Amino acid sequence: MSLLKTLLVGRPDGIRARLLGRDKKSAPSPPPSSPRPAPAALAPEPAEKALGLRKEAPKDVTPPDGYEVVLHKDALAEGQIIEVIIGGTAIAVARVHGQHHAIANTCPHAGGPLGDGKLNGSVVSCPYHGWKFDVTDGSCQTNGTARVKTFDVKVVGDAVCVQM
Ligand code: FES
């Protein structure tokens, strides 16, 4: 009888059982009783955190006439340079020997973003083709006829303010 049943319906773990979904070993496992928690919603990061800045620009500082608050004075680490957009103008702000310096962000060679460049001392290398600019005076060490605009910087309270 068992042989006859095996011939007719196959073994419990045979190919027919697997094809018909009766095989317990190869059957898909039921969903876990407690499903994995859904990934947390991606909360937007504050711009300062996304940029790796340590502090937000203070909002309670009144900048001098013609100046704009751009950063907290402790936002940049020594030797760091970043791009900041103020009133639609992109500038690069650097911290060198504890002093903040601001230059135009656009490289005069071909428009590279100097705020994304590598700062070595007071010299930033453009990330596109490596032209070098001194952030303290805007001079170009690669091409003597090129330079970038500099902006006056004042620190008021905890705020780095740039004359725009
Ligand atoms: S765009 Fe800056 S070096 Fe070419």
Boltz pocket constraint, residues with backbone or C-beta under 6 A from the ligand:
constraints:
  - pocket:
      binder: B
      contacts: [[A, 107], [A, 108], [A, 109], [A, 110], [A, 111], [A, 112], [A, 126], [A, 127], [A, 128], [A, 129], [A, 130], [A, 131]]
      max_distance: 6.0
